[in-house]
């Protein structure tokens, strides 16, 4: 085993995209629709696996929907979003 000095760490190239604006658009379309439940359909070009898709949507939903409660639910290899009513006395 030996160590070779290098000038820097190379950046990683991703084969899939994680466009945050796309997440917000999908969540906003769902929020404005009449549907109470929806399934998130994605493929390998969007996310590497179900867990990364769930985490991204959950984080975006919590950040974007402060006043509109949207819950992201993972069931096995499928991900769903659900509208929840705010009953905070407003």
C-alpha positions as CSV (number, residue, x, y, z in Angstrom):
1,X,0.0,0.0,0.0
2,X,1.2,3.5,-0.8
3,X,0.0,7.1,-0.8
4,X,0.1,9.3,-3.9
5,X,-0.3,13.0,-3.4
6,X,-2.9,14.8,-5.5
7,X,-3.9,18.4,-5.9
8,X,-7.5,18.0,-4.9
9,X,-10.5,15.7,-4.6
10,X,-12.4,15.3,-7.9
11,X,-16.1,16.1,-7.9
12,X,-18.5,13.3,-8.3
13,X,-20.7,13.1,-11.3
14,X,-24.3,12.1,-10.8
15,X,-26.3,10.2,-13.3
16,X,-29.6,11.3,-11.8
17,X,-30.8,14.9,-11.2
18,X,-32.2,16.3,-8.0
19,X,-33.8,19.5,-9.2
20,X,-35.3,21.2,-6.1
21,X,-37.6,23.4,-8.2
22,X,-39.1,20.3,-9.8
23,X,-40.0,19.0,-6.4
24,X,-41.7,22.2,-5.5
25,X,-43.6,22.2,-8.8
26,X,-44.9,18.7,-8.2
27,X,-45.9,19.5,-4.6
28,X,-47.6,22.7,-5.7
29,X,-49.5,20.9,-8.4
30,X,-50.7,18.4,-5.9
31,X,-51.6,21.1,-3.3
32,X,-53.7,23.0,-5.9
33,X,-55.4,19.8,-7.2
34,X,-58.6,18.3,-5.7
35,X,-57.0,15.0,-5.0
36,X,-56.5,14.1,-1.3
37,X,-53.9,11.3,-2.0
38,X,-51.4,10.8,-4.8
39,X,-48.6,8.4,-5.6
40,X,-45.2,9.6,-6.5
41,X,-43.9,7.8,-9.6
42,X,-40.1,8.1,-10.3
43,X,-37.5,6.2,-12.2
44,X,-33.7,5.6,-12.0
45,X,-33.0,8.9,-13.7
46,X,-34.8,10.8,-11.0
47,X,-33.5,9.1,-7.8
48,X,-31.1,6.3,-7.0
49,X,-33.6,4.5,-4.7
50,X,-36.8,4.8,-2.8
51,X,-35.2,6.1,0.4
52,X,-33.5,9.1,-1.4
53,X,-36.8,10.0,-3.1
54,X,-38.7,9.8,0.1
55,X,-36.2,11.9,2.0
56,X,-36.1,14.6,-0.7
57,X,-39.9,14.9,-1.0
58,X,-40.3,14.9,2.8
59,X,-37.8,17.7,3.2
60,X,-39.3,19.7,0.3
61,X,-42.8,19.2,1.6
62,X,-41.9,20.3,5.1
63,X,-40.0,23.4,3.8
64,X,-42.4,24.5,1.1
65,X,-45.7,23.7,2.8
66,X,-45.5,25.6,6.1
67,X,-49.2,26.6,6.1
68,X,-50.5,23.7,3.9
69,X,-49.9,20.4,5.6
70,X,-48.8,17.8,3.2
71,X,-47.5,14.4,4.5
72,X,-45.1,12.1,2.6
73,X,-45.6,8.4,3.3
74,X,-43.4,5.5,2.3
75,X,-45.0,2.0,2.0
76,X,-42.4,-0.5,0.9
77,X,-41.1,0.5,-2.5
78,X,-43.9,3.1,-3.1
79,X,-44.2,6.7,-2.0
80,X,-47.5,8.6,-1.4
81,X,-48.4,12.2,-0.6
82,X,-51.4,13.2,1.4
83,X,-53.2,16.4,2.3
84,X,-53.9,16.9,6.0
85,X,-56.3,19.4,7.3
86,X,-55.0,22.1,9.6
87,X,-57.1,22.2,12.7
88,X,-55.0,24.7,14.7
89,X,-58.0,26.9,15.5
90,X,-57.4,29.2,12.5
